[in-house]
Amino acid sequence: MPHSPRISEESLRTCLKEQYDLTSATLEYLPLGLDYSSAVYHAVSEKGTDYLLKVTSRPLYESQYLVPQYLNSQGITCVVAPVSTRSGALWAHLEDWRVVVYPFINGESSFKGMSAGQWEKLGTIFKRIHRIQLPPEGFNSLRQETFDSSEYVRWIQIFEDQLTLFEGGNTLERTLHASWIEHESSIRMKLASLEKLAVLLQARTIPHVICHADLHPANVIRDDAGRVFIIDWDEVMLAPKERDFIFVSHPHAHAFFQGYGAAEVDDEVLAYYRLERVLQDVIECARNVWLREDLDEDAKADAIKLFQVILAEEK
């Protein structure tokens, strides 16, 4: 789990007061998620209102805040949108960090445990989201799918070059080195399949919709009343609808599509996205172990475990 960032509680409280006119009675760090560039806190105001405070050092991607606010304003209130600052902005700055405040939703967001009814509700919600049109002015920063596999090719080549030069290293680096060698043929096969599909899909015209682009149960909060709320729009983009179907599989697919309705799923597009997700995770794990000097041994050990789990599941 990520560790608390080196930001004083006093600085966070001052930011909340100055930027949000929010005086926090309590401020609790929550060791959640696998994003080692971000951290979250549970804040309770003097008036007893609960908020989720997120701080991140990732580069600014405006659409991750603008799009959920827009969807929420269109009546899809289960999309959790940022709280505005006193000046009307959706984020504030604190030293080298960006601060974003959300309503606090008390519920479960584990990767497992969603009921069939909740999967059906999720399908109903995304049927609505995928039908929402962008505002006339659009969102200038909103990414669009291009089926460009070159970045994955570049990173895999970087790591393969590193393997040929690998000498010594610490225990964690040697462990990942051995795991990569064990799964190298599988990684190469997945990359080749991704490249082939990319060429095919670039030649086609495929409708794009607003996609969450990282839709899995850990980004869906389920409360005690059975309601579902969609969080973490960090990867939002315009893409084929299948971008949001990556984790919709047996035994949950039937319930999801009961809510979503009849939909023709493009098998080539879905195959591309599932391959892409595996390679994204593999690359991120390797980067965390071999290239991130700011991560401690626990974080790197977690990355190795995830690397091994991902590729074991893909056998």
PERA-V339135 format. One record per residue. N is the residue number from 0. RES is the residue in three letters. PSI is psi in degrees with one decimal (999 if undefined). Layout:
n=N res=RES psi=PSI
n=N res=RES psi=PSI
//
This chain:
n=0 res=MET psi=147.2
n=1 res=PRO psi=151.9
n=2 res=HIS psi=156.8
n=3 res=SER psi=133.7
n=4 res=PRO psi=164.0
n=5 res=ARG psi=64.7
n=6 res=ILE psi=130.3
n=7 res=SER psi=147.4
n=8 res=GLU psi=-34.5
n=9 res=GLU psi=-41.3
n=10 res=SER psi=-40.3
n=11 res=LEU psi=-42.6
n=12 res=ARG psi=-40.5
n=13 res=THR psi=-41.6
n=14 res=CYS psi=-45.1
n=15 res=LEU psi=-40.7
n=16 res=LYS psi=-47.3
n=17 res=GLU psi=-39.5
n=18 res=GLN psi=-30.7
n=19 res=TYR psi=-2.1
n=20 res=ASP psi=41.5
n=21 res=LEU psi=115.7
n=22 res=THR psi=116.1
n=23 res=SER psi=127.5
n=24 res=ALA psi=-36.7
n=25 res=THR psi=151.9
n=26 res=LEU psi=112.3
n=27 res=GLU psi=125.2
n=28 res=TYR psi=136.4
n=29 res=LEU psi=115.0
n=30 res=PRO psi=71.8
n=31 res=LEU psi=154.8
n=32 res=GLY psi=177.4
n=33 res=LEU psi=13.8
n=34 res=ASP psi=105.7
n=35 res=TYR psi=4.5
n=36 res=SER psi=4.8
n=37 res=SER psi=164.8
n=38 res=ALA psi=154.1
n=39 res=VAL psi=151.7
n=40 res=TYR psi=151.0
n=41 res=HIS psi=117.5
n=42 res=ALA psi=138.0
n=43 res=VAL psi=124.4
n=44 res=SER psi=167.9
n=45 res=GLU psi=-24.5
n=46 res=LYS psi=-2.0
n=47 res=GLY psi=10.9
n=48 res=THR psi=134.9
n=49 res=ASP psi=138.7
n=50 res=TYR psi=154.1
n=51 res=LEU psi=124.0
n=52 res=LEU psi=122.6
n=53 res=LYS psi=132.6
n=54 res=VAL psi=139.3
n=55 res=THR psi=149.7
n=56 res=SER psi=7.2
n=57 res=ARG psi=153.8
n=58 res=PRO psi=146.6
n=59 res=LEU psi=129.5
n=60 res=TYR psi=95.2
n=61 res=GLU psi=-35.9
n=62 res=SER psi=-24.1
n=63 res=GLN psi=-17.1
n=64 res=TYR psi=-38.0
n=65 res=LEU psi=-41.3
n=66 res=VAL psi=-48.3
n=67 res=PRO psi=-34.5
n=68 res=GLN psi=-42.4
n=69 res=TYR psi=-45.7
n=70 res=LEU psi=-41.5
n=71 res=ASN psi=-40.0
n=72 res=SER psi=-18.8
n=73 res=GLN psi=6.8
n=74 res=GLY psi=0.4
n=75 res=ILE psi=76.1
n=76 res=THR psi=-9.5
n=77 res=CYS psi=-5.5
n=78 res=VAL psi=118.0
n=79 res=VAL psi=115.9
n=80 res=ALA psi=155.2
n=81 res=PRO psi=153.0
n=82 res=VAL psi=136.0
n=83 res=SER psi=148.8
n=84 res=THR psi=178.6
n=85 res=ARG psi=-29.4
n=86 res=SER psi=-1.7
n=87 res=GLY psi=1.1
n=88 res=ALA psi=161.7
n=89 res=LEU psi=2.5
n=90 res=TRP psi=163.0
n=91 res=ALA psi=166.3
n=92 res=HIS psi=139.7
n=93 res=LEU psi=107.3
n=94 res=GLU psi=-123.8
n=95 res=ASP psi=11.7
n=96 res=TRP psi=155.0
n=97 res=ARG psi=134.7
n=98 res=VAL psi=129.9
n=99 res=VAL psi=136.7
n=100 res=VAL psi=134.7
n=101 res=TYR psi=158.5
n=102 res=PRO psi=144.6
n=103 res=PHE psi=122.8
n=104 res=ILE psi=115.7
n=105 res=ASN psi=113.3
n=106 res=GLY psi=-168.8
n=107 res=GLU psi=138.4
n=108 res=SER psi=33.8
n=109 res=SER psi=161.5
n=110 res=PHE psi=-25.5
n=111 res=LYS psi=160.9
n=112 res=GLY psi=-2.4
n=113 res=MET psi=133.6
n=114 res=SER psi=166.3
n=115 res=ALA psi=-38.2
n=116 res=GLY psi=-37.8
n=117 res=GLN psi=-36.6
n=118 res=TRP psi=-38.7
n=119 res=GLU psi=-43.2
n=120 res=LYS psi=-40.0
n=121 res=LEU psi=-40.9
n=122 res=GLY psi=-41.8
n=123 res=THR psi=-42.1
n=124 res=ILE psi=-45.8
n=125 res=PHE psi=-20.3
n=126 res=LYS psi=-42.4
n=127 res=ARG psi=-45.5
n=128 res=ILE psi=-44.1
n=129 res=HIS psi=-13.0
n=130 res=ARG psi=-8.5
n=131 res=ILE psi=130.9
n=132 res=GLN psi=146.6
n=133 res=LEU psi=153.0
n=134 res=PRO psi=157.0
n=135 res=PRO psi=-37.6
n=136 res=GLU psi=-12.1
n=137 res=GLY psi=-165.4
n=138 res=PHE psi=113.1
n=139 res=ASN psi=-32.6
n=140 res=SER psi=-7.3
n=141 res=LEU psi=121.6
n=142 res=ARG psi=151.7
n=143 res=GLN psi=141.8
n=144 res=GLU psi=133.4
n=145 res=THR psi=-3.7
n=146 res=PHE psi=48.5
n=147 res=ASP psi=112.3
n=148 res=SER psi=2.0
n=149 res=SER psi=-33.6
n=150 res=GLU psi=-37.5
n=151 res=TYR psi=-39.2
n=152 res=VAL psi=-43.5
n=153 res=ARG psi=-46.9
n=154 res=TRP psi=-41.7
n=155 res=ILE psi=-38.5
n=156 res=GLN psi=-39.6
n=157 res=ILE psi=-45.9
n=158 res=PHE psi=-35.5
n=159 res=GLU psi=-37.0
n=160 res=ASP psi=-38.7
n=161 res=GLN psi=-35.0
n=162 res=LEU psi=-39.4
n=163 res=THR psi=-24.3
n=164 res=LEU psi=0.5
n=165 res=PHE psi=128.4
n=166 res=GLU psi=134.4
n=167 res=GLY psi=-115.8
n=168 res=GLY psi=165.3
n=169 res=ASN psi=-179.8
n=170 res=THR psi=-42.9
n=171 res=LEU psi=-41.8
n=172 res=GLU psi=-38.7
n=173 res=ARG psi=-35.8
n=174 res=THR psi=-45.4
n=175 res=LEU psi=-38.2
n=176 res=HIS psi=-46.8
n=177 res=ALA psi=-39.9
n=178 res=SER psi=-40.3
n=179 res=TRP psi=-44.9
n=180 res=ILE psi=-41.1
n=181 res=GLU psi=-38.0
n=182 res=HIS psi=9.6
n=183 res=GLU psi=-42.6
n=184 res=SER psi=-36.9
n=185 res=SER psi=-41.8
n=186 res=ILE psi=-44.2
n=187 res=ARG psi=-39.0
n=188 res=MET psi=-41.7
n=189 res=LYS psi=-40.2
n=190 res=LEU psi=-42.0
n=191 res=ALA psi=-40.4
n=192 res=SER psi=-39.7
n=193 res=LEU psi=-44.9
n=194 res=GLU psi=-41.8
n=195 res=LYS psi=-45.7
n=196 res=LEU psi=-37.1
n=197 res=ALA psi=-43.9
n=198 res=VAL psi=-43.8
n=199 res=LEU psi=-43.4
n=200 res=LEU psi=-31.1
n=201 res=GLN psi=-25.0
n=202 res=ALA psi=-4.7
n=203 res=ARG psi=159.2
n=204 res=THR psi=113.4
n=205 res=ILE psi=128.9
n=206 res=PRO psi=142.3
n=207 res=HIS psi=145.8
n=208 res=VAL psi=171.1
n=209 res=ILE psi=120.7
n=210 res=CYS psi=137.0
n=211 res=HIS psi=-42.3
n=212 res=ALA psi=1.6
n=213 res=ASP psi=47.9
n=214 res=LEU psi=104.8
n=215 res=HIS psi=167.0
n=216 res=PRO psi=-27.8
n=217 res=ALA psi=-13.5
n=218 res=ASN psi=18.6
n=219 res=VAL psi=114.6
n=220 res=ILE psi=130.9
n=221 res=ARG psi=120.6
n=222 res=ASP psi=177.9
n=223 res=ASP psi=-22.1
n=224 res=ALA psi=-0.8
n=225 res=GLY psi=2.9
n=226 res=ARG psi=156.3
n=227 res=VAL psi=144.0
n=228 res=PHE psi=136.1
n=229 res=ILE psi=123.6
n=230 res=ILE psi=175.2
n=231 res=ASP psi=75.3
n=232 res=TRP psi=31.5
n=233 res=ASP psi=-28.5
n=234 res=GLU psi=12.3
n=235 res=VAL psi=142.1
n=236 res=MET psi=167.7
n=237 res=LEU psi=122.5
n=238 res=ALA psi=167.4
n=239 res=PRO psi=148.1
n=240 res=LYS psi=-26.7
n=241 res=GLU psi=-17.7
n=242 res=ARG psi=-27.7
n=243 res=ASP psi=7.7
n=244 res=PHE psi=6.9
n=245 res=ILE psi=-43.2
n=246 res=PHE psi=9.7
n=247 res=VAL psi=95.1
n=248 res=SER psi=177.2
n=249 res=HIS psi=136.2
n=250 res=PRO psi=14.5
n=251 res=HIS psi=-15.9
n=252 res=ALA psi=-40.4
n=253 res=HIS psi=-47.8
n=254 res=ALA psi=-43.9
n=255 res=PHE psi=-46.9
n=256 res=PHE psi=-13.7
n=257 res=GLN psi=-38.4
n=258 res=GLY psi=-40.9
n=259 res=TYR psi=-32.1
n=260 res=GLY psi=174.7
n=261 res=ALA psi=126.7
n=262 res=ALA psi=132.1
n=263 res=GLU psi=112.5
n=264 res=VAL psi=124.9
n=265 res=ASP psi=108.2
n=266 res=ASP psi=-35.4
n=267 res=GLU psi=-43.1
n=268 res=VAL psi=-45.2
n=269 res=LEU psi=-39.9
n=270 res=ALA psi=-40.9
n=271 res=TYR psi=-48.2
n=272 res=TYR psi=-35.9
n=273 res=ARG psi=-37.8
n=274 res=LEU psi=-43.3
n=275 res=GLU psi=-42.2
n=276 res=ARG psi=-42.9
n=277 res=VAL psi=-46.6
n=278 res=LEU psi=-37.0
n=279 res=GLN psi=-46.2
n=280 res=ASP psi=-40.5
n=281 res=VAL psi=-46.3
n=282 res=ILE psi=-44.0
n=283 res=GLU psi=-41.6
n=284 res=CYS psi=-45.1
n=285 res=ALA psi=-40.6
n=286 res=ARG psi=-42.7
n=287 res=ASN psi=-35.8
n=288 res=VAL psi=-45.7
n=289 res=TRP psi=-25.3
n=290 res=LEU psi=-16.5
n=291 res=ARG psi=106.2
n=292 res=GLU psi=-12.6
n=293 res=ASP psi=-5.1
n=294 res=LEU psi=143.6
n=295 res=ASP psi=178.2
n=296 res=GLU psi=-35.0
n=297 res=ASP psi=-43.8
n=298 res=ALA psi=-40.2
n=299 res=LYS psi=-35.2
n=300 res=ALA psi=-39.8
n=301 res=ASP psi=-39.6
n=302 res=ALA psi=-40.0
n=303 res=ILE psi=-42.6
n=304 res=LYS psi=-43.5
n=305 res=LEU psi=-43.3
n=306 res=PHE psi=-48.0
n=307 res=GLN psi=-39.5
n=308 res=VAL psi=-45.4
n=309 res=ILE psi=-48.5
n=310 res=LEU psi=-27.2
n=311 res=ALA psi=-39.5
n=312 res=GLU psi=-24.7
n=313 res=GLU psi=-3.0
n=314 res=LYS psi=999
//
